[in-house]
Amino acid sequence: MQFKQLELKSEGSWLKRTLGSAHFKRTLIAIGVGALVGFTFYYFTEGRLMKSIPGTEILKSMAVGGFFGLFMTNSPCARGRC
């Protein structure tokens, strides 16, 4: 009997594999788009100048939008596990 030689490759560190994955990049893009949508929604619904809008309100809206972007890419249904 002949057996083939099994070749094992090093996968690298967990951090390097995670940062290089397509899913991680797609998640970052979705968070950025969600934050941008949250900011634009807040800006157009408030109807105030940028000088009169408090920075904390802008950050809250961007955080909510970023969370929605994160949820949209990492929910079980988005990954085909419904």
C-alpha positions as CSV (number, residue, x, y, z in Angstrom):
1,M,0.0,0.0,0.0
2,Q,1.1,3.5,-0.8
3,F,0.1,6.5,1.2
4,K,0.3,10.1,0.1
5,Q,2.3,12.5,2.1
6,L,0.0,14.9,4.0
7,E,1.1,18.5,3.7
8,L,0.2,20.8,6.6
9,K,0.4,24.5,6.2
10,S,0.5,27.0,8.9
11,E,-2.7,29.1,8.9
12,G,-1.1,32.1,10.6
13,S,-2.5,33.9,13.7
14,W,-6.2,34.2,14.4
15,L,-6.0,38.0,14.1
16,K,-4.4,37.9,10.7
17,R,-7.0,35.4,9.4
18,T,-9.9,37.4,10.8
19,L,-8.7,40.8,9.5
20,G,-8.0,39.3,6.0
21,S,-11.4,37.6,5.7
22,A,-14.0,38.8,3.2
23,H,-16.7,38.7,5.8
24,F,-14.8,41.0,8.1
25,K,-14.2,43.5,5.3
26,R,-17.9,43.3,4.3
27,T,-18.9,43.9,8.0
28,L,-16.7,47.0,8.2
29,I,-18.1,48.4,5.0
30,A,-21.7,47.8,6.3
31,I,-20.9,49.5,9.6
32,G,-19.5,52.5,7.8
33,V,-22.5,52.8,5.4
34,G,-24.9,52.4,8.4
35,A,-23.1,55.2,10.3
36,L,-23.2,57.4,7.2
37,V,-26.9,56.7,6.8
38,G,-27.6,57.4,10.5
39,F,-25.8,60.7,10.2
40,T,-27.6,61.8,7.0
41,F,-31.0,60.7,8.5
42,Y,-30.3,62.8,11.6
43,Y,-29.1,65.8,9.6
44,F,-32.0,65.9,7.3
45,T,-34.7,65.2,9.9
46,E,-33.5,67.8,12.4
47,G,-33.3,70.7,9.8
48,R,-30.6,72.6,11.8
49,L,-27.2,73.9,10.8
50,M,-24.2,71.8,11.6
51,K,-23.0,74.5,14.1
52,S,-26.2,74.1,16.2
53,I,-26.2,70.3,16.3
54,P,-24.5,68.8,19.4
55,G,-21.7,66.4,18.7
56,T,-23.1,63.7,21.1
57,E,-26.4,63.6,19.1
58,I,-24.5,63.0,15.9
59,L,-22.4,60.3,17.5
60,K,-25.6,58.6,18.9
61,S,-27.2,58.5,15.4
62,M,-24.0,57.2,13.8
63,A,-23.7,54.5,16.5
64,V,-27.3,53.4,15.9
65,G,-26.7,53.3,12.1
66,G,-23.4,51.4,12.6
67,F,-25.2,48.9,14.8
68,F,-27.8,48.3,12.1
69,G,-25.0,47.8,9.6
70,L,-23.4,45.3,11.9
71,F,-26.6,43.5,12.5
72,M,-27.5,43.3,8.8
73,T,-24.2,41.5,8.0
74,N,-23.9,39.3,11.1
75,S,-27.5,38.2,11.7
76,P,-28.1,34.5,11.1
77,C,-30.5,35.2,8.2
78,A,-27.9,37.3,6.5
79,R,-25.5,34.4,6.6
80,G,-28.0,31.8,5.3
81,R,-28.7,30.1,8.6
82,C,-32.4,30.8,9.1
